[in-house]
Amino acid sequence: MATRTSFENSNEIGVFAALTNAYCLTGVGGSENFFSVFESELADHIPVIHATIGGCRFVGRTTVGNRRGLLVPSTATDQELQHLRNSLPDSVVVQRIEERLSALGNIVSCNDHVALVHPDVDRETEDVISDVLGVEVFRQTVAGQALVGSYSKFTNQGGMVHPRTTLEDMEELSSLLQVPLVAGTVNRGSDVLGGGMVVNDWTAFVGLDTTSTEISVIESIFKLSSARQGDAGRGQSSIVTDMRSSLIDQLS
């Protein structure tokens, strides 16, 4: 299921939160509402942690992680690193990384098996990503954009890429990632998918402006309704498909 939320007045919730199958980080905000939305959905399954990186709240764009590890930039202080290590499950390795391109969330997109990275990242960074996150690393672009973390989002179930991605590129990426992909938007037409949503294998959070059509596409490709409701979810997605095809028939 996808939940709409916003951070103070911003719909770019992927900037202020990071979500994996093992933990969730949220920026320290002026109000607790943002944190509460995540806590109410996730607290029974995974820890939801207040965090800052280098004293800043945009934890979603500066960190990257999966269920095995979390990478933070060199701007993260020792206290922040210690707080993350104390709060996260013992199985999650927290590693600081010396990388010139320090907004790791913008330059890396990953699930528990594969990572796409910006073509210009350092060789050492590539090795650290591979070791800490336990993934295969590919240097890639998405629709000609080097910021793969901003313009693509994928889990172990499926993925969404920039709306201008060509079919050939999508097929290539899909075979690299071994998950189905769809081109789509979030927040009523925004192509910055990494900024507009956070998602894991069973739930997603999107900006308040996200339309119901965008949510149905997100729930369908990330297989969220079936993860939550079993056969009922599959029935629901087929209803959405039928509705969409009947709408198209009427319009044509």
N, C-alpha and C positions, 0 to 999 in steps of 0.2 A: 504494500500500500504506500502511496506517496502522500506526504503531508506538506501543506503550504505553511511557510513561516517567513519572517523577515528579521533582520538584525537592526534594532532601532528603526531607522527609516529606509534601510537598504534591502533590496531584493537579492543582492549578490551574496547569498548565504554561504556559497562555496568558498568565499574569501575568508569568512570568519569561523568556519567549522571544517573539521576533517573527520571522515567516517570510514571505518574498515570493519571487517567481520569480528575483530577482537577488542576494539575500543573506539571511543569518539572524543575528539578534542573540540572545545568551543572557546572562542575568544572571551576575555573578561569584558563584559559590556556594562553600559549604564543601568540596564534593567535585567532582572533575572528571567524575564519571559522567554527569551531565546533559549537559555539553558533548560528551562522547565519543559519546553516543547520536546527537546531531545530526551530529557530524563524520563518523561512520561512514556515515551515510546520504547526506550532502549534499556532503562535501568535494570529490568529483570534479566537481561541477557548479557550486557557488556558494560564496563565502566564508562561514565560520561565525566570528562575531566575539564575543569577550567584551566586555561593555559595562556601564557604569553610567550612570544619569541622575540628576543632583543627588546623587551619592553613594549612590543606592539601587539595589537589584537588580531591581526590578520593571519591566524595560525593555519588556515586552509591553503593559503598561497605560498607560505614559506616552508611548509613541511610536506613530506610524502611518506606513505607507509602502507603496509598490508598487515595480515594477521601475524606475520613473523617479526616485523621490525618497524622502526620509525626513524626516518632521517631528518635531521634538523640542520639549518645552515650555521656557518661559523659565527653569526651574530648572536646566537643563543648563549645566554650567560650560564655559568656553572650552576647557579641556584635553580634556573629554569630546567636545566638538564636533570638535576637531582630530583626536582619535583616530579618530572615526567617519569623517571625511573621508579620513584616510590609509588606513584599512582597507577602505573600500567601493570598488566599481568606479568609474572616472572618470565613467561615464555617470549615476551616481546623485547627485542634488543633495541636500545636507543643509541644512535650513533650520530656524532657531530661530523659534518662534512665540509672540507675546505674546497669550495667551488666558486669560481668567479660569478657565475649566473646563480645568485643566491636565492631567488624565488623558486624553490624546488618544486612547489605545487604547479607552477606554470610550465616547467621544462620536463617534467616526468609524469607519465600517466601509467598506472600499473594495477594489476589484480594480484592474486596469490601465486601466479605462475609466469606471467610475462610482463615486461615493462617496455614502453616506448619512451625514448628520450630525445631531446633536442640534438640536432646533428653536431652542435659545437661544444658539447660538454667534454670535460677533461677525461682522459683515459682512466685516471685513478678513480674519478667519480663513478664511471661506468662499472669498474671492478667492485667498488664499495656497494653500489646499488645491487649488483648481482649477489654479493656475499651476504649482506645484511638482510635483504628482502627475499633471498632465495629464489630469484627469478632469472629468466633468460632476457637479455637486454638487446633491443634493436634501436638503432638510430633511424628516426623516421620524421616525415612531415605529414600534416593532415591538411588536405586542400591547399597545399602550398604554404601553410603556416608552420613555422618552426616551433611555436609554443604548443606542443602536443598536449600538455596538461590542461591548457585553457580551452582547447577546441575539441577535445575528445574525453569521454568518460566511459570506463568499462569495468565490469565485475566478472566473476567466474561464470555468470549466466548469460551475459550479452553486453552490448555496448552501443553508444550513440556517438556520432561524429558530426563535425561541421556540415551545415546544410549544402554547402557548395562542393562537397567531396564527390569526385567522379565515381562512376560504377566500378571502373578498373581499380582505382585506389581502394575502394571499399572491399572489393574481392581480395586484393592483396593483403590489406590489413586484417581482414577476417581470417584468412588462412594463416597469417602470422600468429594471431591471438587465439585461434581455435574457438571463437565464439561468434554468434550471429551479430551483425551490425546493422544499424539503420541511421540515415541522416536525419537530423531533427534539430529543434530549437527548444528554448526554455524561456520563461519570463516574457511571454507574448512576442516571440520572434527574435529573441537575443541568441546569437550564435556562440556566445561565450559560455559553453556548457559547464566547464569547470567552475566558473564563478557563480552560475545560477543554481547548481544543485549538488548535493552529496548523496551517494547511494552505496549500499552494500548488497549482499546476496538476498536479503529479505525485506529491506525497507529503503525508502528514499525520502529526502526532504528537498523541496523546491521553493523558489521565491514566490512571494504572494501574487505576483502578476501572471504566473503560469496559468494558461488556459486549460479547460477540461480536456480539449483534444490533445494538447501536449502531454497532459498527465496520463491519458489513456495510452499514448504511444510509449511513454516512459515505463508504465506498469507492464505493458505488453512485452517490450524488448528485454527488460531486466527480469521478466518472469516473476514480478512481485505478487500479483494476485494469486497465482498458482502456489507460490511458496507459502502464502498465508492461509489460503482457503481450500487447497487441494482441488478436487474436481469442480467445486462451485466456482473457483477462480477461472478455471479453463472455460467453463460455461459462460462466465461473464465476458471474457475476452472474445469469445465467438459471437456473443450478442453485440459487442461493440463493432466487430467486423461486419456483421449483418446490417447494423444501423448505418455504418459508413457507406456500404455498397448501395443500400437503398436510397441514401441521400444523393449519392452520385447519379443513380438512375433517374431520380427526380430532376436533378439539375441539368442532366443531359437530355 
